[in-house]
Amino acid sequence: MYLKIDHVDKTFQRGSQTTEVLRGITLDVAKGEYVSIIGHSGCGKSTLLNIVAGLTGSTNGGVILEGRQVDEPGPDRAVVFQNHSLLPWLTVYDNVRLAVDKVFSKTKSRAERHAWTLHNLDLVQMVHAKDKRPAEISGGMKQRVGIARALAMEPKVLLLDEPFGALDALTRAHLQDSVMALHQKLGNTVMMITHDVDEAVLLSDRIVMMTNGPAAKIGEILEVPLARPRKRLELVSDAAYTKCRAAVLKFLYERHRYVEAA
Amino acid sequence: MNMPIRNTENVVALTQASAEVLPMPQVPAKSLLSRALPMMSEIAARIVPPLIVLAIILVVWQLATNSPKASLPSPLKIWQDSKDLIVDPFFVAGPQDIGLGLRILTSLERVAYGFGLAAIAGVLLGAIVGQSTWAMRGLDPIFQVLRTVPPLAWLPLSLAAFRDANPSAIFVIFITAIWPVIINTAVGIRNIPQDYRNVALVLKLNPIEYFYKIMVPSAAPYIFTGLRIGIGLSWLAIVAAEMLTGGVGIGFFIWDAWNSSRLSDIVVALIYIGLVGFVLDRLVAGVSTIVTRGTAQS
């Protein structure tokens, strides 16, 4: 298996209080696969992503990527954060270049790194704004640059932490199409956290549905049998799409309803 | 060579155009005056009020100290007594008879050394305290106690240690200016958003890269606040330190003038000190706005 999440438990300890967030998460992801993780807020899906990224340690179990155990963060598991987290004092170009310089310091020449930076900005159609600072571009554009920065690291797995959560519906749809096209073109392995059912069905090969916390588990895994490339408009009336959508909605709102203050 | 030909073309074109009179839209070309006026009134609105207040102060001062029995000099008397100091800041008439500008420069040199060292050491120490919980727990209480020690209280120890006036004065500046730099830098570093830390972790920046590429730019607004307070305190401390250590600086000049009852000279020196302090503050503030252009807005 390319990426293996093996019996991961996570318990947070705050003073004398222990909270069990994740229990026995096991998931295999194939190379080039697009997997979404969906669940109500607070179910620990972001914690799971952070464990895969290496930003948080697991209490038990571990993550294995291409036969090597993950124990610290690294550019082979690039993260696109929900709030873009571009460095505001650097230009768009320099934000991507920082990553390129760090990852390819030994393997690429100066000129190659420059070209690679521009190439990745071009992938997300952001070359025109390369000399702007993050404060001068829109939220959708910032997220594009965040994606370019992650792609530029040539990661083995691309981790998307609710990447479109902070965007308006139109920009979100636009960016989803871009991500789909990039996945088609580059064949990245992607793990995406989301709480948007349509987004999950549209983008994913498999949807991992998590039960409510505390001690959240994987409730169900749904294969999305839709051929790629997928077209947003054509899918609206597609039977398989509607079925998948209904299955996820049923899971989230019927069997694992979000109980406030549970 | 081409000019004459082009000219004739223009002439032809013009005569053609003048045959049929086209109603050209009136270009709203603002005259230079109409554009300059709002700007000038803007400037005047900022300059005139302080000038009026200054004039009022001078008049009141003059009236209050006009009598021959007055203990303090009036503005007119100051002008008569210390005209040489006011008019030419850079004269040299003897080893101890030099312009105030030159004295200020000597003092500024001490401040530059002391403050420069304080800035470097302060940012580094602040980075350590801000980054490490244990360093903070260990060092912060000590800093909090030491920073309340008045600058001049360090002077005797400093003189004993360095056995020379100049390094002692520089040390006093250093020890005065370093606390706000340390404390503000530490706060700035503690406030680095987790997002930026995560970016650094994913990119595997080493500690030195992290310091230059994330810490310093992210904490820059805080660091500059500390530097600005620090330079103000340095300038406060140098005058007091020089009064005691002697030498060429502006502080010693004031002490010397007091000992020889040249009150007018003291007033002039005070104005010099105030103006230079103001300029120093503006200078650090100016550098700060340039450097933190990207950081302040997020």
Interface residues (C-beta under 8 A of the other chain):
Chain A: A53 G54 L55 E72 P73 G74 P75 R77 A78 V79 F81 N83 S85 L87 P88 W89 L90 L98 A99 K102 V103 R133 P134 A135 M153
Chain B: P193 D195 Y196 N198 V199 L201 V202 L203 K204 L205 E209 K213 I214 P217 S218 A220 T292 R293 G294 T295 Q297 S298
